Amino acid sequence: MAVSVCYDKDQKMVITGVDCHCGSVHMPIDKDIYIGKGLIENIPAYIEKKQLGKNCVLVADDNTYRVAGADVEKALADAGFTVVSCVIHRDGDMLPDDLSCGEVLLSITRETEFLIAVGSGTVTDTTRINAERTGLPFVSVGTAPSMDGYASAVAPLLHRGLKIQRPAKCPEIIVCDLDVMATAPMHMIASGVGDVLGKYIAKADWQLGQIINGETCCPVCVEMVTNAVNALVDNVDEIAAKTEKGMRILIEALLLAGVTILIIDNTRAVASIEHNIAQYWEMILVQQGKEVPMHGASVGVSTLLVWPMFERFAREDLSKLDLETIKQNRISREKRERWMKHAYGEEGGKQIMRENPGDFLTWEEQERRIRAAQTRFADIQAVIAAMPPLEKIRQVMETLHAEMTPEEEHIPMDLLNRSMHCGKDYRTRYTLFKLLSECGLLEEYLADYPYPFE
């Protein structure tokens, strides 16, 4: 049965066709997701239906409180809810860091029964991790279609300047009011599109993991992501015009991507090397005290950077690989440890290596992977051939006047070079960049990005 999406009389999303026997554990989709117009006034009824309680902490920043937070607060108060507002004030953009998380935590009292986030990525993730730590349910009210994390159960956070991923709660209720979402500026909409376009890379890398390592690849999640991103590409003019149809397609794409995280309890279907690179830019720029580009925008730019590597690899002749030379040129454990500390900082490098011990391969395992790629190269080529032409992706981004180069994101050359080499090291998750490295091809492919370490 194919995956399909429809809505009931209350504008609640109904997803069918997600039964699967791929072998991975599947979590039920038991969250209430509402997409429609004029939904803010209905939020109290949605909460009462889920029996979350009457006492809440409302989390927002200055912008999101103005856009929707004040209206949500009034709707709740008028319905008899007790609301403690935690509006986080910053001179610049709010970050999902130690300070923001602490402000929310200190707003929670013994009487608090649930949390409600009014915002997009940063507000939602800051609330999400606090919901996880306190055991409280939370509600997400979206304010911009700028990222895919609304339905996620993972919180990307900044801890002491390092970008970390932590398991966290998925909201019990997600409310995306199309009227509110349409007020988002075009650069935020372009950011959401960039985040969705990166799913083509995540999907291909996941399938490579299945081919090389026998990793379970859920066909339902692949179908959900593929359908969502294809619909977005086919309707980019509607999105650029901020029509109701366009906003619904973009929001559905973002939410369905998040639902895959809920189903398999990880981000494999939606994040890979393109996210690693974008997250690296963010953490280094934060450490340097510089302005950070929007997450989705960075994902879009990094997607354009890595896409040609896939196209080139599809033309590779792996039969010419010299395994003895590859073995002799293997990086030693000691040098890799030094590289990780150089790329991610002393503390960050140690933490990433501690959380990803599988990245220290034996030669026997590396050789097995190389031979698997040689044996099943036709399958790898088929995965890459299923990706749309890069020019089509560029056209989508151009239509939205999206940022398309690292220069537009104000990414300095040294940071760009380092990110292209160390993005593969952020997590054990298998990617084309890991395969290139294991085959001794990565430096050749990254000749335009000089290796920033000796």
N, C-alpha and C positions, 0 to 999 in steps of 0.2 A: 504493500500500500504506500503510495507516494505521500510525502509530507504536505499538509495543506493548512492554511490559516484562514479563519473566519472570525466573526464577532457576534456575540449574543446581543440581546436587546439593551443591555447596560453598557455596551461598547467594550466588553471584556473579550480579550483575545482567546480564541479556542484553537489549540494546535492538535491536529490528529495525524496519524500515520507515523508515529515515532517508535512503534514496536520494533525491536531489533534483537538479533541473536549473534552479534559480532564477537561476543566473549567478554566484553568489558562490563563492569557493573554500571547499570543505568539508574539514575535517581529519578523519581517521579516529578513531573512538572506540576507542582501543587501551589504555585504562586498565582496571585491575581494580577493580571497585566491589563491595563485599560489604555486605549488609544482613541481619542476622539476630540470633539470640540465641546467647550463649556464644562469641563470635568471638575474644576477646582471646587465648586460648590457641593459636589457629590462626595468629596473625600471623607467627611465624617461618616456617611452611610457605608462607604467601603470599609472603614476601620471597624465600625460597629458590627458589620457582617462577619469579620474575622475575629471579633471579640478580643481585641488587643488591649482594651482598657480605656481609661478616661484621662490618664495623666501622662504627659509626654514632654520630651525636650525636642524643640524644633531647631535644626541646625541649618544655617545659611551663611553666606557672606554678604558684604554690602550690596553687591550687584543683584544677587539672586533673591535677596529679601525684598528689594525694590521691585523686581520683575514679577515675583509670584509669592514670596514668603509672607509678606504682610497680608495678602488675600487668603492664603492658607491658614494663617494664624487667626484671622477674623472668622473664617468659616468654622474652624474648630471651636473657638470661644463661643460663638453664637449657638453652637450645638451642645454646649455644656462641658466641653473639655477644659482641663487645666493645662495651660501651655507655658513652659519655660523656654524663652527664646535665647538661643546661643548664636548670636550673629557675630561672626569672626571678622574683625577689622584688621586690614593690612594696608601699608602704604602702597605696595604693589599687589600682584595677584596672590591669592591664598594658595598655599602649598599643602600637600598631604603629609606634613612633617610632624616631628615630635611636639612642637608647640601647638599646632592646630588640634592634634589628637588629644593633647592634654587639656585644652580648653573645653572640648566636648565632655571629656571624662569628668571634669570638675563641675560641670553643669548637671550631671546626673545625681539624683538623690535616691534615698530609699523608697520614695513614693513613685518614682518614675516607672511606668509600665511599658512604654515603648518609645522609640526614637523616630523622628521624621526628618528626612533630609530633603531640602529644597535647593536644588542646584544640579550641576552636571558631575564631571569626574571627581574633582577634588573634594567637594562637599560630600558626595555619595561615599567615596572611599574612606574619608575620615569618620563618617558616621558608621559605616559598615564594620570597621575594625573595632570600634567601641561597642557595637552591638554584639560582636563575637566575644569580646573580653568580659562583658557584663551579663551575657546570656539573655539580653533583651531582644525582642523582635523590632524590626524597623520598617518604615515606609519610605519609598523614594518617589519624590515628585520632580520630574525632569524639567529643566528650564532651557536646554539647548541640545540639539541633535549633534553633539560634537565628539562623542566617544561611545564605545560599545559596552561600557561597564555597568549600566543600570541593572542588568539581570545577572551580573557576575557573582560568584561566591569566592572571589579572590580579590585582595586589596593590594594594589601597587602603592607603596609608601616610600617616604624618604626618612631613613633612620640614620642620624649622624652624617647626613650627606650622601649615604649610599642608597640606591634604589633597590628595594627589597619587595618580594612577593610573599604575602601571608594569607593563609586560608581565613576566610571570614564569612559572614552571613550574606545570603541573598535576601533582598527585601521580601517581606510577605506580600506587599502590595506595591506595584509600580504604576504611576499615573503620568501619562504623557499627553498633556493638553495641546492639541494642534495649534490653537490660537497663541498659546504661550511660546511654543517651539518656533513658530513662524516669526516671532519678534527677534530671534537670535540674529546677530549680524552675519554677513555672508562669510566672513573668515572662520566663524565657528561652524557653519554648515559645511564649508570646504574641509574643515578639520574632520568632521564626522565622515565625510566621503573618503578622505584619505585613510582613515582607520579601517573602513570597510574594504577598500581596494587592497589593503595589505593581506586580506584573507586569501587572495589567490596564491600568495607566497606561502602562507601558513599551511594551506591545503596541500600544496606541492611538497613541502618539507615533510609533512605528516605521512604522505604516501611514500616518500623516499625512506622514511623510518620503517615503514611496513616492508618495503622491498629489501632493504639491507639488513635490518635487525629483527624482522618478524614482529614488529610492533603492531598491536591491535589498532586498527583504523576503523572507526565507527562509520558505516555508510550513511546512517541517518544524519549524523552531525555534518558529514561532508555534503550531503544533499541540501541540508538547511542552509549552510553557509554559501554553497554554490548558487542556489536559487536566489538568495538575498542579494548577493553581490551582482549577479547577472541582471536582476530587476533594476538595481541602482544604475548600472551602466546604460541600460536600455532607456532609462527615463531621466537622464541627467538634465535635459532641458526643463522638465517639470520641476526638478529640484532647484535649479538655478532661478526659476521664476517664483519659487516659494508657494506653489499651488498646494491646495489641500492634498491632491494626489501625490505630488512630489514629496511633501513633508511626511506623509504616511509611509511611502516606500522607503525613505531614508530611515525613519524611526523604526520601522519593522526590521530593516536590515541590521541596525544596531542592536535591537532587542533580541532578534533571533540568534545573532552571534553570541550574545550573552547567555541565551538559553542553552546553547551547546555546552557552555561551562557548567551550568546547573546540571545537565544530564549526565556528563561524564566526570564531573568534579575536578576538572582541570582546564587549562586554557589552550590545549593542543590544537584545537580546530581553528583558533583565531589569532594566535600569536607565535611568531617564530623569529627568524633572524632579523626581519624588518623591525620588529618591536625591540629586540635586543639593542640594535644600533640606536634607535630613537631614545630608549631609556638610558643608554650610556651618555648620550648628549645631555640629557636632562640632569643626570646626577653630577656630571663634571661641571656643567654651567652653574648649578646650585652651589657646589663647593667653591667655585670661583666668584660667587656673588654677582653673577651676570643674569640678564633676563633670559627666561626659559621659553622656547617656542611652545605652541600648543601641541599636546601629545599626538593627536590625530594628524596634524599637519606634518609633524616629524615622521610619522609612520608613512605618510604618503610620499615624502621626499626619499626616505630610505628604500621604499618599495621601488621607486624609479632607479635607484642606485644599484640594487641587487638583481633586478630583473634581467639585465643583459648577461649576467653570469649564468643564469639558467639557459638562455638561448645559446650561448657559446658552448656550454657543457654538452648540450644535445648534439653538437657536431664533433665532439671529442672522439679520439680513437684510443680507447683504454687498453687495447692490445699492445700498444707501444710502451706501456708503463714498465719501467725497470725496477722491479721490486727490491733488488739488492741495493741500488742507489737510494731508493726511498728509505730503506732500513738504515743505511749509513747516515742519512741526513735527519733522522728522527731527533726531535728536541728531547734533551734529557729531562728528567723530573726536576732536577735542581734549576735548570734554566727556565723551565715552564713556571716554577714557583716564583722565580725572580720576575718573569714577564707579568704574571698576574698581579704581583705587588706594584710593579711599575704602571700597569694599565689601570688598575682599580684602586691603587693606594694600599698601604700596608694593611690596614684593618679590613678594607673591602675585599682585597685579594684573598686574605686568609678566610674570610667568611664564605666567599663564593666557592673556594676550593673545599672547604669543610662541608658545604651543602651539596657539592657535585663531585664526589670521589670517583664516579664512573668515567670522568674525563681523563684520568691517567690510564691510558690504554697500554696493555702489553703489546709486544710486536705481533704475537700470535693473533690477538684480536684485531689489530689493525690490518694484518694480512688477510684475515677472513673477510673483513669488510671490503677490502679492495677487490678480492676475487668475487665476492657477491655482486659488486657493481659491474665487473667485467662479464659475469655470467648472465646477469639480468639487465644488461644495458638497454635492450629494446623496450623493456618495461619502463625504465627511467625515461627514455625518449618519449614514450607515450604519455607519461605524466606531464612532461614539459610541453608537448604538442597540444595538450588540452587547455593550456593557458591561452588567453586571448593575445593578439598582437600587442606589443608594448605601445605602439603608436595609438591604439584605441584607448589605452589607459591615460596616455598623455592628453588626448583630446578631451577626455572627461575632466581632467584637472584644469585644462585651459578654459573649458566652458565655465568653470566656477571661479576662474581667476585665482586658483590656488597657488601657494608657494610650491615651486618645483625643483629648486636647487638648494644645496647647503648654504650658498651665499645669501639667498633670500631669508634663510633661517638664522643668519649670522653665526654660522658654525665655522670657526677658524680652521685653517688647513691642517694644523697639527692635530686638532681634535678629530677632524674627519678621517685623517690617515689612521690614527690609533683605533677609532671605532670600527673601521672596516676590517682591521686585523683582530680585534679582541671581541667583537660582537659574538663570534662563535663560542667564546669561552664563558659567557654569562650563565649558561645552564647546560646540563647534560643533554637536553632535548636535541634530537638529531636534525641536522639541516644540511643543505647543499654545501654550505661553507665548511662544515665538518668533513664532508666527503671530499671536497677539494683539498683540504689540508691533509687528510689521510692518504690521498693519492699523490701528494707532493706537488700539487698544481696551484695552490692558493697564491703563492707569491707571484707566479706568472700572471694569474688572472687579475691580481691587484697591483700590476705594474704602475698604474696611474696614482697609486696611494703608497708612497715609499714606506717600507717597514720601519716603524719608529722605535726600534729597540735592537741593541746588540749586546 
